[in-house]
């Protein structure tokens, strides 16, 4: 379970945009990696507007550039959510653009 934030120019952290999120793959930050996660629909409001955009994210003490490629309804598979399968859940996928070293464009 993790909290996801975005970081604006000047490294000003934006308060948490999704919490908790549950990683369903290893958090690999190298360019081209795909990272998946699950989040309760009620906790994902801040993510909807970010689909298709490149952002600097902060997660698990890592800063990385990524594009949120998708956020779709799903039946949860994360073990930490096993008692909460009745809650509407979304599965998201980041396309990683590399560790934070400047603008990826």
Secondary structure in CASP SS format (residue, H / E / C, confidence):
PFRMAT SS
TARGET T0000
AUTHOR 0000-0000-0000
METHOD secondary structure of the structure
MODEL  1
X C 1.00
X E 1.00
X E 1.00
X E 1.00
X E 1.00
X E 1.00
X E 1.00
X E 1.00
X C 1.00
X C 1.00
X C 1.00
X E 1.00
X E 1.00
X C 1.00
X C 1.00
X C 1.00
X C 1.00
X E 1.00
X E 1.00
X E 1.00
X E 1.00
X E 1.00
X E 1.00
X C 1.00
X C 1.00
X C 1.00
X C 1.00
X C 1.00
X C 1.00
X C 1.00
X C 1.00
X C 1.00
X C 1.00
X E 1.00
X E 1.00
X E 1.00
X E 1.00
X E 1.00
X E 1.00
X E 1.00
X H 1.00
X H 1.00
X H 1.00
X C 1.00
X H 1.00
X H 1.00
X H 1.00
X H 1.00
X C 1.00
X C 1.00
X E 1.00
X C 1.00
X C 1.00
X E 1.00
X E 1.00
X E 1.00
X E 1.00
X E 1.00
X E 1.00
X C 1.00
X C 1.00
X E 1.00
X E 1.00
X E 1.00
X E 1.00
X E 1.00
X E 1.00
X E 1.00
X E 1.00
X E 1.00
X E 1.00
X E 1.00
X E 1.00
X E 1.00
X C 1.00
X C 1.00
X C 1.00
X C 1.00
X H 1.00
X H 1.00
X H 1.00
X H 1.00
X H 1.00
X H 1.00
X C 1.00
X C 1.00
X C 1.00
X C 1.00
X E 1.00
X E 1.00
X E 1.00
X E 1.00
X E 1.00
X E 1.00
X E 1.00
X E 1.00
X E 1.00
X E 1.00
X E 1.00
X C 1.00
X C 1.00
X C 1.00
X C 1.00
X C 1.00
X C 1.00
END
